Amino acid sequence: MVQHILVAEDEVDIRELLRLALSGAGYEVETAPDGGAALEQARARPPSLVVTDLRMPRVNGLELIRRLRAEPSLGGVPVILFTAYVSTDPGVAEARRLEHVEVVTKGSIAELRRAVARILEEGTS
């Protein structure tokens, strides 16, 4: 069974890069331009994993994670916070304290793919 990944990223070029990188690794990838759209999509079709940017309009990545955790059917979905603000945004420290959340530095597609593979493999074993 193909794993379903939901990517929330407001920058079109990065969103497309992530879609290509993850679909090229054999995953089914759905994208959203912000956390609000991602939450609606996750409710309609719960993903195996969410990859989200931190800073987005409407609903940011941290708020998306909070809202996912508040929903019984989505609370356990693993999340990768893919952000360039690993050491500067206090939201990153908060995200690290939440269950099933991993932080990956934006710009490292190889590191993201390794984290995705590891998380999804752990979820199937």
C-alpha atoms as an extended CHARMM CRD file, in Angstrom:
* protein
*
       125  EXT
         1         1  MET       CA              0.0000000000        0.0000000000        0.0000000000  PROA      1               0.0000000000
         2         2  VAL       CA              1.3350000000        3.4210000000       -0.9580000000  PROA      2               0.0000000000
         3         3  GLN       CA              1.7670000000        5.8220000000        1.9580000000  PROA      3               0.0000000000
         4         4  HSD       CA             -0.1630000000        9.1130000000        1.7100000000  PROA      4               0.0000000000
         5         5  ILE       CA              1.7340000000       12.2970000000        2.6360000000  PROA      5               0.0000000000
         6         6  LEU       CA              0.1290000000       15.7120000000        3.0270000000  PROA      6               0.0000000000
         7         7  VAL       CA              2.4680000000       18.6740000000        2.4320000000  PROA      7               0.0000000000
         8         8  ALA       CA              1.5100000000       22.1500000000        3.7210000000  PROA      8               0.0000000000
         9         9  GLU       CA              3.7380000000       24.8470000000        2.2140000000  PROA      9               0.0000000000
        10        10  ASP       CA              2.8120000000       28.3630000000        1.0980000000  PROA      10              0.0000000000
        11        11  GLU       CA              5.6740000000       28.8720000000       -1.3620000000  PROA      11              0.0000000000
        12        12  VAL       CA              4.6170000000       27.3590000000       -4.6820000000  PROA      12              0.0000000000
        13        13  ASP       CA              8.1350000000       26.4030000000       -5.8350000000  PROA      13              0.0000000000
        14        14  ILE       CA              8.9970000000       24.6680000000       -2.5740000000  PROA      14              0.0000000000
        15        15  ARG       CA              5.6150000000       22.9370000000       -2.4630000000  PROA      15              0.0000000000
        16        16  GLU       CA              6.2220000000       21.5690000000       -5.9640000000  PROA      16              0.0000000000
        17        17  LEU       CA              9.7940000000       20.5410000000       -5.0990000000  PROA      17              0.0000000000
        18        18  LEU       CA              8.5370000000       18.6200000000       -2.0820000000  PROA      18              0.0000000000
        19        19  ARG       CA              5.7740000000       16.9910000000       -4.1150000000  PROA      19              0.0000000000
        20        20  LEU       CA              8.2830000000       15.8430000000       -6.7410000000  PROA      20              0.0000000000
        21        21  ALA       CA             10.8870000000       14.6830000000       -4.2150000000  PROA      21              0.0000000000
        22        22  LEU       CA              8.4210000000       12.6530000000       -2.1660000000  PROA      22              0.0000000000
        23        23  SER       CA              6.3880000000       11.2540000000       -5.0520000000  PROA      23              0.0000000000
        24        24  GLY       CA              9.7030000000       10.2930000000       -6.6930000000  PROA      24              0.0000000000
        25        25  ALA       CA             10.4430000000        8.2460000000       -3.5780000000  PROA      25              0.0000000000
        26        26  GLY       CA              7.2110000000        6.3060000000       -4.1150000000  PROA      26              0.0000000000
        27        27  TYR       CA              4.7870000000        8.1610000000       -1.8750000000  PROA      27              0.0000000000
        28        28  GLU       CA              1.3970000000        9.5400000000       -2.8090000000  PROA      28              0.0000000000
        29        29  VAL       CA              1.6200000000       13.2750000000       -2.1490000000  PROA      29              0.0000000000
        30        30  GLU       CA             -1.1870000000       15.7750000000       -1.6690000000  PROA      30              0.0000000000
        31        31  THR       CA             -0.3650000000       19.4570000000       -1.2120000000  PROA      31              0.0000000000
        32        32  ALA       CA             -1.9610000000       22.4460000000        0.4960000000  PROA      32              0.0000000000
        33        33  PRO       CA             -1.0250000000       26.1550000000        0.3900000000  PROA      33              0.0000000000
        34        34  ASP       CA             -1.4760000000       26.6930000000        4.1450000000  PROA      34              0.0000000000
        35        35  GLY       CA             -2.3640000000       24.9520000000        7.3760000000  PROA      35              0.0000000000
        36        36  GLY       CA             -6.0700000000       25.6850000000        7.1040000000  PROA      36              0.0000000000
        37        37  ALA       CA             -6.3640000000       23.9800000000        3.7320000000  PROA      37              0.0000000000
        38        38  ALA       CA             -4.1720000000       21.1240000000        4.9880000000  PROA      38              0.0000000000
        39        39  LEU       CA             -6.4520000000       20.5550000000        7.9780000000  PROA      39              0.0000000000
        40        40  GLU       CA             -9.5220000000       20.4010000000        5.7220000000  PROA      40              0.0000000000
        41        41  GLN       CA             -7.7480000000       17.9340000000        3.4320000000  PROA      41              0.0000000000
        42        42  ALA       CA             -6.5910000000       15.8070000000        6.3830000000  PROA      42              0.0000000000
        43        43  ARG       CA            -10.1480000000       15.6420000000        7.7070000000  PROA      43              0.0000000000
        44        44  ALA       CA            -11.3950000000       14.4920000000        4.3150000000  PROA      44              0.0000000000
        45        45  ARG       CA             -8.6060000000       11.9480000000        3.8720000000  PROA      45              0.0000000000
        46        46  PRO       CA             -6.3400000000       11.2810000000        6.8520000000  PROA      46              0.0000000000
        47        47  PRO       CA             -2.7040000000       11.1170000000        5.7490000000  PROA      47              0.0000000000
        48        48  SER       CA              0.0130000000        8.7200000000        6.8940000000  PROA      48              0.0000000000
        49        49  LEU       CA              2.2580000000       11.7330000000        7.5520000000  PROA      49              0.0000000000
        50        50  VAL       CA              2.0940000000       15.5360000000        7.3790000000  PROA      50              0.0000000000
        51        51  VAL       CA              5.0430000000       17.6750000000        6.2730000000  PROA      51              0.0000000000
        52        52  THR       CA              4.4670000000       21.3210000000        7.1120000000  PROA      52              0.0000000000
        53        53  ASP       CA              6.2480000000       24.6220000000        6.8870000000  PROA      53              0.0000000000
        54        54  LEU       CA              6.2410000000       26.7340000000       10.0440000000  PROA      54              0.0000000000
        55        55  ARG       CA              5.4980000000       30.2070000000        8.7380000000  PROA      55              0.0000000000
        56        56  MET       CA              2.4330000000       30.2790000000        6.5030000000  PROA      56              0.0000000000
        57        57  PRO       CA             -0.5520000000       32.6000000000        6.1240000000  PROA      57              0.0000000000
        58        58  ARG       CA             -3.9810000000       31.8490000000        7.5610000000  PROA      58              0.0000000000
        59        59  VAL       CA             -2.9690000000       28.8690000000        9.7350000000  PROA      59              0.0000000000
        60        60  ASN       CA              0.7460000000       28.3990000000       10.4140000000  PROA      60              0.0000000000
        61        61  GLY       CA              2.4960000000       25.0630000000       10.8840000000  PROA      61              0.0000000000
        62        62  LEU       CA              2.4590000000       25.0880000000       14.6770000000  PROA      62              0.0000000000
        63        63  GLU       CA             -1.2590000000       25.8630000000       14.7540000000  PROA      63              0.0000000000
        64        64  LEU       CA             -1.8520000000       23.1000000000       12.2010000000  PROA      64              0.0000000000
        65        65  ILE       CA             -0.0770000000       20.6420000000       14.5040000000  PROA      65              0.0000000000
        66        66  ARG       CA             -2.1630000000       21.8180000000       17.4840000000  PROA      66              0.0000000000
        67        67  ARG       CA             -5.3880000000       21.4030000000       15.5090000000  PROA      67              0.0000000000
        68        68  LEU       CA             -4.3710000000       17.9490000000       14.2580000000  PROA      68              0.0000000000
        69        69  ARG       CA             -3.6160000000       16.8690000000       17.8390000000  PROA      69              0.0000000000
        70        70  ALA       CA             -7.0430000000       18.1020000000       18.9760000000  PROA      70              0.0000000000
        71        71  GLU       CA             -8.8770000000       15.8230000000       16.5290000000  PROA      71              0.0000000000
        72        72  PRO       CA             -9.3680000000       12.2100000000       17.6390000000  PROA      72              0.0000000000
        73        73  SER       CA             -8.9330000000       10.7830000000       14.1340000000  PROA      73              0.0000000000
        74        74  LEU       CA             -5.8190000000       12.8700000000       13.3810000000  PROA      74              0.0000000000
        75        75  GLY       CA             -4.1520000000       13.2380000000       16.7770000000  PROA      75              0.0000000000
        76        76  GLY       CA             -1.6350000000       10.4630000000       16.1920000000  PROA      76              0.0000000000
        77        77  VAL       CA             -0.6100000000       11.3980000000       12.6620000000  PROA      77              0.0000000000
        78        78  PRO       CA              3.1520000000       12.0190000000       12.6320000000  PROA      78              0.0000000000
        79        79  VAL       CA              4.2860000000       15.4770000000       11.5370000000  PROA      79              0.0000000000
        80        80  ILE       CA              7.5500000000       16.7770000000       10.1520000000  PROA      80              0.0000000000
        81        81  LEU       CA              8.0010000000       20.4940000000       10.6760000000  PROA      81              0.0000000000
        82        82  PHE       CA             10.1440000000       21.4730000000        7.6730000000  PROA      82              0.0000000000
        83        83  THR       CA             11.4490000000       24.9510000000        8.4200000000  PROA      83              0.0000000000
        84        84  ALA       CA             14.3630000000       27.3000000000        7.9070000000  PROA      84              0.0000000000
        85        85  TYR       CA             13.8060000000       28.7680000000       11.3830000000  PROA      85              0.0000000000
        86        86  VAL       CA             15.0440000000       25.8030000000       13.4370000000  PROA      86              0.0000000000
        87        87  SER       CA             17.1200000000       27.8760000000       15.8420000000  PROA      87              0.0000000000
        88        88  THR       CA             15.3350000000       31.2350000000       15.7370000000  PROA      88              0.0000000000
        89        89  ASP       CA             11.5970000000       30.6730000000       16.0630000000  PROA      89              0.0000000000
        90        90  PRO       CA             10.1820000000       29.8430000000       19.5170000000  PROA      90              0.0000000000
        91        91  GLY       CA              7.4590000000       27.8460000000       17.7700000000  PROA      91              0.0000000000
        92        92  VAL       CA             10.0610000000       25.2410000000       16.8460000000  PROA      92              0.0000000000
        93        93  ALA       CA             10.8800000000       24.5780000000       20.5030000000  PROA      93              0.0000000000
        94        94  GLU       CA              7.1760000000       24.2240000000       21.2550000000  PROA      94              0.0000000000
        95        95  ALA       CA              6.6900000000       21.8480000000       18.3210000000  PROA      95              0.0000000000
        96        96  ARG       CA              9.5760000000       19.6600000000       19.5220000000  PROA      96              0.0000000000
        97        97  ARG       CA              7.7450000000       19.1380000000       22.8250000000  PROA      97              0.0000000000
        98        98  LEU       CA              4.6630000000       17.7300000000       21.0840000000  PROA      98              0.0000000000
        99        99  GLU       CA              4.2510000000       14.0250000000       20.4700000000  PROA      99              0.0000000000
       100       100  HSD       CA              4.9150000000       12.5970000000       17.0240000000  PROA      100             0.0000000000
       101       101  VAL       CA              6.6400000000       15.7610000000       15.7510000000  PROA      101             0.0000000000
       102       102  GLU       CA             10.0750000000       15.9080000000       14.1940000000  PROA      102             0.0000000000
       103       103  VAL       CA             11.8490000000       19.0550000000       12.9990000000  PROA      103             0.0000000000
       104       104  VAL       CA             13.8990000000       19.0000000000        9.7990000000  PROA      104             0.0000000000
       105       105  THR       CA             15.8480000000       21.9800000000        8.4880000000  PROA      105             0.0000000000
       106       106  LYS       CA             14.4080000000       23.3550000000        5.2690000000  PROA      106             0.0000000000
       107       107  GLY       CA             16.8330000000       23.0480000000        2.3940000000  PROA      107             0.0000000000
       108       108  SER       CA             17.8520000000       19.4570000000        3.0470000000  PROA      108             0.0000000000
       109       109  ILE       CA             15.6260000000       17.3390000000        0.8140000000  PROA      109             0.0000000000
       110       110  ALA       CA             17.7980000000       14.2720000000        1.4640000000  PROA      110             0.0000000000
       111       111  GLU       CA             17.3570000000       14.6730000000        5.2310000000  PROA      111             0.0000000000
       112       112  LEU       CA             13.6110000000       15.1330000000        4.7540000000  PROA      112             0.0000000000
       113       113  ARG       CA             13.3520000000       11.9620000000        2.6500000000  PROA      113             0.0000000000
       114       114  ARG       CA             15.3180000000        9.9860000000        5.2720000000  PROA      114             0.0000000000
       115       115  ALA       CA             13.0470000000       11.2750000000        8.0560000000  PROA      115             0.0000000000
       116       116  VAL       CA              9.9160000000       10.4550000000        6.0500000000  PROA      116             0.0000000000
       117       117  ALA       CA             11.1290000000        6.9180000000        5.3090000000  PROA      117             0.0000000000
       118       118  ARG       CA             12.1000000000        6.2760000000        8.9320000000  PROA      118             0.0000000000
       119       119  ILE       CA              8.8380000000        7.6310000000       10.3770000000  PROA      119             0.0000000000
       120       120  LEU       CA              6.6400000000        5.7330000000        7.9320000000  PROA      120             0.0000000000
       121       121  GLU       CA              8.6460000000        2.5400000000        8.3930000000  PROA      121             0.0000000000
       122       122  GLU       CA              8.2670000000        2.8150000000       12.1810000000  PROA      122             0.0000000000
       123       123  GLY       CA              4.5300000000        3.2850000000       11.7230000000  PROA      123             0.0000000000
       124       124  THR       CA              4.1800000000        0.0610000000        9.7550000000  PROA      124             0.0000000000
       125       125  SER       CA              6.2300000000       -2.1710000000       12.0380000000  PROA      125             0.0000000000
